[in-house]
Amino acid sequence: MFNRGPPNWFWPLFGTKQSESGFPLGSACLLAVALFVWFIDADLCLNPELVLPPHMQVWRLLTYSFCHKGAPSLLCSAALLIVLSQRQERRWGTVRFLALSLLSATAPALIYALLVYLGVGSPGPVCGYSVAHFAMLSAHCRHARQRKILHRVPVPALPWLVLGLTSLLLPDSPALLHLCGVCVGTSCILFRLPLSNRLGV
């Protein structure tokens, strides 16, 4: 009953087979870090006022992604890491997957901080790994061979559909930060790194 997973049309989008066994090292490390930060209750959220001068706490551009305000947010990020990230890692390899994951978290955060500094959006701490998921999903959909889902929904429109649903169902979610993630993933920046295609796991 608990092994059904997503439907069959879901897996071709990510270029892997549901039958592959084992949990990749990179995804396991990201999940372990998120759980560790949750248990120690560290304040590593992204606050644009602290990232930009004069404070320059630039590490928050990455550490915010491993912080979660509540258990539902943590469980959502963990579920997406288990279901999606491991398949992305099998497709790209551990080294490239980790590099793209870090870029998927930091690039949208930097753009978000600059936008808030310019007066777009409301300042305040934000956190969660969801923005990295948005960026990685957008990049995946941009290059997916499958053109439509359920013969109706265009694959490139999937991240925007998820973004809209997230904003409606979770009004407290950082919509501007998620938008930055989708834009970074859609712009193909994530696929311009000259990284090794496969390593280990």
C-alpha positions in Angstrom: 0.0 0.0 0.0 2.8 2.4 0.8 5.0 1.5 -2.2 2.8 2.8 -4.9 4.5 6.2 -5.3 3.6 8.7 -8.0 1.8 7.5 -11.2 3.6 6.0 -14.2 3.5 9.2 -16.2 5.6 11.0 -13.5 8.9 9.1 -13.9 9.7 9.8 -17.6 9.8 13.4 -16.8 12.8 12.8 -14.6 14.5 10.3 -17.0 14.7 7.5 -14.4 12.9 4.3 -13.6 10.9 3.8 -10.4 12.4 0.4 -9.9 15.9 1.7 -9.1 16.9 0.7 -5.6 19.0 2.4 -2.9 19.1 5.9 -1.7 21.8 8.1 -3.2 24.5 9.7 -1.0 23.9 13.3 -2.1 20.2 13.3 -1.3 20.8 11.5 2.0 23.4 14.2 3.0 20.9 17.1 2.2 18.2 15.3 4.1 20.5 14.7 7.1 21.6 18.4 7.2 18.0 19.6 7.2 17.1 17.2 10.0 20.2 18.2 12.0 19.4 21.9 11.7 15.8 21.2 12.7 16.9 19.3 15.9 19.4 22.0 17.0 16.9 24.7 16.2 19.5 27.0 14.7 18.6 30.5 13.5 20.1 30.4 10.0 17.2 32.0 8.1 17.6 34.3 5.1 17.2 37.9 6.1 18.0 40.3 3.3 19.0 43.0 5.8 21.7 40.7 7.2 22.9 39.4 3.9 23.7 42.8 2.3 26.1 45.5 3.6 27.0 46.3 6.3 26.3 42.9 7.9 27.4 40.7 5.0 26.2 37.4 6.6 26.4 35.8 3.1 26.3 32.2 4.5 22.6 32.8 5.0 22.2 32.6 1.2 22.7 28.8 1.6 21.9 28.0 5.3 18.3 29.3 5.0 17.4 26.3 2.8 18.1 23.9 5.6 15.9 25.8 8.1 12.2 25.2 8.5 9.7 27.1 10.6 7.5 24.2 11.3 7.2 20.4 11.1 4.9 20.5 8.0 7.4 22.5 6.1 10.2 20.1 7.1 8.1 17.0 6.2 7.3 18.5 2.8 10.9 19.2 2.0 11.9 15.7 3.2 9.3 14.1 1.1 10.4 15.9 -2.0 14.0 15.0 -1.3 13.1 11.4 -1.0 10.8 11.3 -4.0 12.3 13.7 -6.5 15.9 14.5 -5.6 17.2 11.0 -5.5 16.0 10.5 -9.1 17.6 13.8 -10.2 20.9 12.6 -8.6 20.8 9.3 -10.4 20.3 11.2 -13.7 23.1 13.7 -13.1 25.5 12.0 -10.7 26.3 12.9 -7.1 28.8 15.7 -7.7 26.7 17.5 -10.3 23.5 17.1 -8.3 25.0 18.6 -5.2 26.5 21.5 -7.1 23.2 22.2 -8.9 21.3 21.9 -5.5 23.6 24.5 -3.9 23.2 26.8 -6.9 19.4 26.3 -6.9 19.4 27.5 -3.3 21.9 30.4 -3.4 21.1 32.0 -6.8 17.4 32.6 -6.1 18.2 33.8 -2.5 20.7 36.4 -3.9 18.1 37.7 -6.4 15.5 37.7 -3.7 17.7 39.7 -1.3 18.5 42.3 -4.1 14.8 42.7 -4.9 13.9 43.2 -1.3 16.7 45.7 -1.0 15.2 47.6 -4.0 11.8 47.7 -2.4 10.2 44.7 -4.2 8.5 42.5 -1.6 8.4 42.8 2.1 11.6 42.3 4.2 11.7 39.5 6.8 13.3 36.1 7.4 12.5 33.3 5.1 13.6 29.7 5.1 13.0 26.2 3.6 14.4 24.0 0.9 11.3 24.4 -1.3 13.0 27.1 -3.4 15.7 24.7 -4.4 13.0 22.2 -5.4 11.3 24.8 -7.5 14.5 25.7 -9.3 15.5 22.1 -9.9 12.0 21.2 -11.1 11.9 24.1 -13.5 15.3 23.2 -15.0 14.1 19.6 -15.3 10.9 20.6 -17.1 12.7 22.9 -19.4 14.8 20.0 -20.7 12.4 17.1 -20.3 11.8 15.0 -23.4 8.2 14.5 -22.4 6.2 17.4 -23.7 2.8 17.0 -21.9 1.6 15.5 -18.7 -1.7 13.5 -18.9 -1.8 14.6 -22.6 -3.0 18.1 -21.5 -0.6 20.0 -19.3 2.6 21.2 -21.1 5.6 20.1 -19.1 7.3 23.6 -19.0 4.1 25.0 -17.4 4.3 22.5 -14.5 6.5 24.7 -12.2 4.3 27.7 -12.7 1.2 25.6 -11.9 2.8 24.3 -8.7 3.9 27.9 -7.8 0.3 29.1 -8.2 -1.1 26.3 -6.2 1.5 26.8 -3.5 0.7 30.5 -3.2 -3.1 29.7 -2.9 -2.9 26.8 -0.5 0.0 28.2 1.6 -0.4 32.0 1.7 2.4 32.4 4.2 4.9 30.8 1.9 7.7 33.0 0.4 6.0 33.5 -3.0 8.7 36.0 -4.3 11.5 33.6 -3.3 9.7 30.7 -5.0 9.3 32.9 -8.1 13.0 33.6 -8.1 13.6 29.9 -8.0 11.4 29.1 -10.9 13.0 31.9 -13.0 16.5 30.6 -12.2 15.6 27.1 -13.2 13.7 28.1 -16.3 16.6 30.3 -17.5 18.8 27.2 -17.9 21.5 28.7 -15.7 21.7 25.4 -13.8 22.7 23.5 -17.0 25.6 25.7 -18.0 28.1 24.2 -15.4 30.9 22.2 -16.9 30.6 19.4 -14.3 31.2 15.7 -14.4 28.1 13.9 -15.5 28.4 10.9 -13.1 30.2 10.0 -10.0 29.5 7.2 -7.5 26.2 6.2 -6.2 
